[in-house]
Amino acid sequence: MKKLEDVLRCISESIEIVRLCKCDSAASLLEMAELELRMKVHDISEAELTVFCRELENRIGAKSGAQIIELRPKIAKVDRRKSP
């Protein structure tokens, strides 16, 4: 895990640099990579992250009286295996 932590340090520094260069799309991609690596280092599954995010949304929405809007449409998983 030490090597991943070193990579995380480099990614964090890189995010700052590309943000200063106004490369927001590149910074966003690096942030996604950073999140995935942090999840790996801390042994957090995607399911756990999803539950955590939903709980935060519920708490924030309840405090502000705001309605939480799903920004990404839910995409059904399709079985792409060929039928026999």
N, CA, C and O atoms as a DFTB+ gen file, in Angstrom:
336 C
 N C O
     1  1       0.815      -1.207       0.000
     2  2       0.000       0.000       0.000
     3  2       0.856       1.267       0.000
     4  3       0.386       2.339      -0.381
     5  1       2.101       1.142       0.424
     6  2       2.988       2.301       0.455
     7  2       3.143       2.902      -0.936
     8  3       3.171       4.122      -1.095
     9  1       3.243       2.026      -1.950
    10  2       3.399       2.524      -3.319
    11  2       2.152       3.283      -3.758
    12  3       2.256       4.317      -4.419
    13  1       0.965       2.774      -3.393
    14  2      -0.262       3.475      -3.749
    15  2      -0.341       4.827      -3.051
    16  3      -0.807       5.803      -3.637
    17  1       0.107       4.888      -1.817
    18  2       0.103       6.161      -1.092
    19  2       1.040       7.168      -1.760
    20  3       0.748       8.363      -1.797
    21  1       2.163       6.684      -2.286
    22  2       3.080       7.557      -3.030
    23  2       2.413       8.078      -4.307
    24  3       2.541       9.252      -4.653
    25  1       1.711       7.196      -4.991
    26  2       0.989       7.588      -6.205
    27  2      -0.083       8.619      -5.855
    28  3      -0.266       9.596      -6.581
    29  1      -0.783       8.407      -4.758
    30  2      -1.815       9.358      -4.325
    31  2      -1.217      10.742      -4.081
    32  3      -1.817      11.754      -4.443
    33  1      -0.052      10.783      -3.477
    34  2       0.607      12.066      -3.232
    35  2       0.898      12.774      -4.556
    36  3       0.684      13.979      -4.690
    37  1       1.389      12.005      -5.530
    38  2       1.683      12.579      -6.853
    39  2       0.410      13.060      -7.546
    40  3       0.394      14.128      -8.157
    41  1      -0.645      12.275      -7.448
    42  2      -1.909      12.667      -8.080
    43  2      -2.447      13.938      -7.446
    44  3      -2.916      14.834      -8.147
    45  1      -2.383      14.021      -6.126
    46  2      -2.870      15.230      -5.438
    47  2      -2.116      16.467      -5.893
    48  3      -2.715      17.514      -6.138
    49  1      -0.807      16.342      -6.006
    50  2       0.004      17.469      -6.492
    51  2      -0.345      17.796      -7.943
    52  3      -0.420      18.963      -8.325
    53  1      -0.556      16.760      -8.738
    54  2      -0.895      16.965     -10.153
    55  2      -2.241      17.666     -10.303
    56  3      -2.408      18.510     -11.184
    57  1      -3.192      17.325      -9.456
    58  2      -4.508      17.969      -9.509
    59  2      -4.360      19.471      -9.300
    60  3      -4.957      20.268     -10.024
    61  1      -3.570      19.848      -8.316
    62  2      -3.354      21.275      -8.047
    63  2      -2.743      21.970      -9.262
    64  3      -3.157      23.069      -9.629
    65  1      -1.770      21.332      -9.873
    66  2      -1.083      21.931     -11.023
    67  2      -2.025      22.089     -12.209
    68  3      -2.074      23.159     -12.816
    69  1      -2.776      21.041     -12.550
    70  2      -3.655      21.151     -13.723
    71  2      -4.813      22.110     -13.466
    72  3      -5.312      22.735     -14.403
    73  1      -5.252      22.239     -12.207
    74  2      -6.278      23.247     -11.883
    75  2      -5.730      24.656     -12.123
    76  3      -6.427      25.513     -12.667
    77  1      -4.481      24.889     -11.716
    78  2      -3.860      26.201     -11.936
    79  2      -3.717      26.512     -13.421
    80  3      -3.746      27.673     -13.829
    81  1      -3.563      25.465     -14.220
    82  2      -3.435      25.632     -15.671
    83  2      -4.798      25.684     -16.366
    84  3      -4.879      25.684     -17.595
    85  1      -5.855      25.728     -15.573
    86  2      -7.235      25.813     -16.086
    87  2      -7.623      24.595     -16.939
    88  3      -8.393      24.717     -17.891
    89  1      -7.089      23.439     -16.591
    90  2      -7.428      22.182     -17.277
    91  2      -8.402      21.407     -16.397
    92  3      -8.061      20.377     -15.817
    93  1      -9.626      21.933     -16.314
    94  2     -10.603      21.377     -15.382
    95  2     -11.009      19.941     -15.705
    96  3     -11.222      19.142     -14.793
    97  1     -11.119      19.605     -16.980
    98  2     -11.489      18.235     -17.338
    99  2     -10.414      17.244     -16.906
   100  3     -10.722      16.179     -16.372
   101  1      -9.170      17.594     -17.135
   102  2      -8.060      16.730     -16.720
   103  2      -8.033      16.600     -15.195
   104  3      -7.783      15.518     -14.665
   105  1      -8.288      17.701     -14.500
   106  2      -8.311      17.671     -13.030
   107  2      -9.428      16.750     -12.537
   108  3      -9.246      15.999     -11.579
   109  1     -10.570      16.815     -13.191
   110  2     -11.690      15.952     -12.793
   111  2     -11.342      14.481     -12.981
   112  3     -11.680      13.649     -12.138
   113  1     -10.674      14.158     -14.075
   114  2     -10.263      12.768     -14.313
   115  2      -9.262      12.308     -13.249
   116  3      -9.346      11.184     -12.753
   117  1      -8.326      13.177     -12.908
   118  2      -7.365      12.831     -11.867
   119  2      -8.050      12.657     -10.517
   120  3      -7.662      11.795      -9.728
   121  1      -9.063      13.470     -10.248
   122  2      -9.807      13.342      -8.990
   123  2     -10.543      12.012      -8.921
   124  3     -10.632      11.407      -7.853
   125  1     -11.072      11.551     -10.057
   126  2     -11.736      10.240     -10.069
   127  2     -10.724       9.133      -9.789
   128  3     -11.013       8.195      -9.046
   129  1      -9.546       9.244     -10.384
   130  2      -8.492       8.254     -10.140
   131  2      -8.075       8.284      -8.668
   132  3      -7.861       7.242      -8.048
   133  1      -7.964       9.491      -8.129
   134  2      -7.591       9.641      -6.726
   135  2      -8.624       8.968      -5.818
   136  3      -8.262       8.275      -4.867
   137  1      -9.904       9.174      -6.111
   138  2     -10.959       8.562      -5.306
   139  2     -10.865       7.038      -5.360
   140  3     -10.947       6.371      -4.329
   141  1     -10.693       6.493      -6.558
   142  2     -10.609       5.042      -6.689
   143  2      -9.416       4.480      -5.903
   144  3      -9.537       3.449      -5.242
   145  1      -8.284       5.150      -5.978
   146  2      -7.106       4.682      -5.246
   147  2      -7.296       4.802      -3.733
   148  3      -6.888       3.918      -2.979
   149  1      -7.911       5.891      -3.297
   150  2      -8.173       6.040      -1.855
   151  2      -9.125       4.952      -1.365
   152  3      -8.963       4.430      -0.262
   153  1     -10.114       4.614      -2.185
   154  2     -11.025       3.529      -1.817
   155  2     -10.251       2.220      -1.688
   156  3     -10.514       1.433      -0.779
   157  1      -9.309       1.984      -2.579
   158  2      -8.496       0.766      -2.548
   159  2      -7.626       0.740      -1.286
   160  3      -7.569      -0.274      -0.589
   161  1      -6.961       1.841      -1.000
   162  2      -6.080       1.924       0.162
   163  2      -6.851       1.676       1.455
   164  3      -6.355       1.012       2.365
   165  1      -8.064       2.213       1.529
   166  2      -8.867       2.110       2.760
   167  2      -9.882       0.970       2.721
   168  3     -10.720       0.842       3.614
   169  1      -9.798       0.143       1.672
   170  2     -10.663      -1.029       1.526
   171  2     -12.151      -0.652       1.613
   172  3     -12.909      -1.233       2.389
   173  1     -12.542       0.328       0.804
   174  2     -13.936       0.777       0.739
   175  2     -14.511       0.316      -0.591
   176  3     -13.949       0.606      -1.648
   177  1     -15.624      -0.398      -0.544
   178  2     -16.245      -0.886      -1.774
   179  2     -17.113       0.208      -2.396
   180  3     -17.468       1.186      -1.737
   181  1     -17.445       0.027      -3.669
   182  2     -18.345       0.978      -4.333
   183  2     -19.705       0.989      -3.650
   184  3     -20.334       2.040      -3.527
   185  1     -20.157      -0.171      -3.209
   186  2     -21.455      -0.257      -2.523
   187  2     -21.430       0.556      -1.223
   188  3     -22.391       1.261      -0.913
   189  1     -20.332       0.457      -0.464
   190  2     -20.212       1.229       0.774
   191  2     -20.194       2.724       0.493
   192  3     -20.817       3.500       1.216
   193  1     -19.484       3.132      -0.552
   194  2     -19.427       4.544      -0.917
   195  2     -20.811       5.052      -1.329
   196  3     -21.205       6.160      -0.965
   197  1     -21.535       4.242      -2.083
   198  2     -22.879       4.622      -2.519
   199  2     -23.803       4.823      -1.334
   200  3     -24.545       5.804      -1.282
   201  1     -23.764       3.897      -0.377
   202  2     -24.602       4.015       0.822
   203  2     -24.225       5.276       1.598
   204  3     -25.100       6.011       2.056
   205  1     -22.939       5.520       1.744
   206  2     -22.468       6.703       2.460
   207  2     -22.950       7.993       1.790
   208  3     -23.430       8.907       2.459
   209  1     -22.817       8.055       0.451
   210  2     -23.244       9.253      -0.287
   211  2     -24.748       9.479      -0.163
   212  3     -25.195      10.613       0.008
   213  1     -25.517       8.415      -0.248
   214  2     -26.971       8.554      -0.099
   215  2     -27.343       9.059       1.288
   216  3     -28.238       9.891       1.436
   217  1     -26.654       8.554       2.294
   218  2     -26.918       9.007       3.660
   219  2     -26.593      10.490       3.805
   220  3     -27.353      11.229       4.432
   221  1     -25.479      10.932       3.236
   222  2     -25.142      12.356       3.270
   223  2     -26.193      13.192       2.553
   224  3     -26.604      14.243       3.045
   225  1     -26.626      12.719       1.382
   226  2     -27.660      13.433       0.632
   227  2     -28.931      13.558       1.461
   228  3     -29.551      14.621       1.494
   229  1     -29.317      12.485       2.125
   230  2     -30.529      12.508       2.949
   231  2     -30.396      13.488       4.105
   232  3     -31.330      14.232       4.401
   233  1     -29.244      13.491       4.755
   234  2     -29.042      14.402       5.888
   235  2     -29.004      15.855       5.442
   236  3     -29.592      16.724       6.086
   237  1     -28.310      16.119       4.337
   238  2     -28.227      17.490       3.834
   239  2     -29.602      17.953       3.360
   240  3     -30.012      19.079       3.643
   241  1     -30.305      17.097       2.648
   242  2     -31.641      17.427       2.158
   243  2     -32.615      17.678       3.290
   244  3     -33.446      18.583       3.203
   245  1     -32.526      16.889       4.352
   246  2     -33.429      17.042       5.488
   247  2     -33.166      18.358       6.219
   248  3     -34.105      19.014       6.672
   249  1     -31.902      18.745       6.335
   250  2     -31.554      19.986       7.037
   251  2     -31.950      21.223       6.241
   252  3     -32.400      22.217       6.810
   253  1     -31.782      21.159       4.932
   254  2     -32.033      22.352       4.124
   255  2     -33.454      22.404       3.580
   256  3     -33.897      23.433       3.070
   257  1     -34.160      21.292       3.691
   258  2     -35.496      21.242       3.124
   259  2     -35.457      21.106       1.609
   260  3     -36.488      21.188       0.941
   261  1     -34.265      20.899       1.077
   262  2     -34.108      20.787      -0.375
   263  2     -34.450      19.383      -0.844
   264  3     -34.398      18.413      -0.088
   265  1     -34.792      19.315      -2.089
   266  2     -35.073      18.031      -2.706
   267  2     -33.815      17.560      -3.422
   268  3     -33.191      18.323      -4.160
   269  1     -33.445      16.308      -3.204
   270  2     -32.280      15.748      -3.864
   271  2     -32.695      15.283      -5.257
   272  3     -33.657      14.531      -5.415
   273  1     -31.963      15.739      -6.250
   274  2     -32.263      15.385      -7.639
   275  2     -31.155      14.481      -8.156
   276  3     -29.972      14.801      -8.040
   277  1     -31.545      13.367      -8.719
   278  2     -30.571      12.436      -9.306
   279  2     -30.088      13.032     -10.618
   280  3     -30.882      13.236     -11.537
   281  1     -28.792      13.313     -10.714
   282  2     -28.251      13.940     -11.916
   283  2     -27.953      12.934     -13.015
   284  3     -28.056      13.248     -14.201
   285  1     -27.586      11.733     -12.619
   286  2     -27.282      10.718     -13.618
   287  2     -28.446       9.750     -13.712
   288  3     -28.940       9.268     -12.692
   289  1     -28.889       9.460     -14.936
   290  2     -29.970       8.483     -15.066
   291  2     -29.470       7.114     -14.664
   292  3     -28.310       6.772     -14.891
   293  1     -30.347       6.338     -14.070
   294  2     -29.996       4.974     -13.713
   295  2     -29.992       4.146     -14.991
   296  3     -30.953       4.159     -15.760
   297  1     -28.915       3.439     -15.199
   298  2     -28.778       2.630     -16.399
   299  2     -28.893       1.167     -15.992
   300  3     -28.133       0.676     -15.157
   301  1     -29.837       0.496     -16.586
   302  2     -30.020      -0.918     -16.283
   303  2     -28.878      -1.714     -16.898
   304  3     -28.459      -1.462     -18.027
   305  1     -28.392      -2.667     -16.141
   306  2     -27.340      -3.526     -16.671
   307  2     -27.975      -4.520     -17.635
   308  3     -29.012      -5.120     -17.353
   309  1     -27.327      -4.672     -18.765
   310  2     -27.842      -5.553     -19.803
   311  2     -26.953      -6.779     -19.885
   312  3     -25.728      -6.668     -19.900
   313  1     -27.571      -7.944     -19.938
   314  2     -26.822      -9.184     -20.098
   315  2     -26.468      -9.322     -21.562
   316  3     -27.349      -9.547     -22.391
   317  1     -25.196      -9.191     -21.894
   318  2     -24.762      -9.193     -23.282
   319  2     -24.307     -10.575     -23.761
   320  3     -23.782     -10.720     -24.865
   321  1     -24.518     -11.584     -22.913
   322  2     -24.150     -12.929     -23.348
   323  2     -25.130     -13.407     -24.394
   324  3     -26.320     -13.098     -24.337
   325  1     -24.629     -14.150     -25.334
   326  2     -25.471     -14.667     -26.408
   327  2     -26.347     -15.798     -25.873
   328  3     -25.906     -16.630     -25.078
   329  1     -27.572     -15.804     -26.321
   330  2     -28.486     -16.886     -25.939
   331  2     -28.075     -18.176     -26.633
   332  3     -27.572     -18.143     -27.756
   333  1     -28.287     -19.322     -25.968
   334  2     -27.901     -20.590     -26.589
   335  2     -28.740     -20.935     -27.785
   336  3     -28.527     -21.975     -28.408
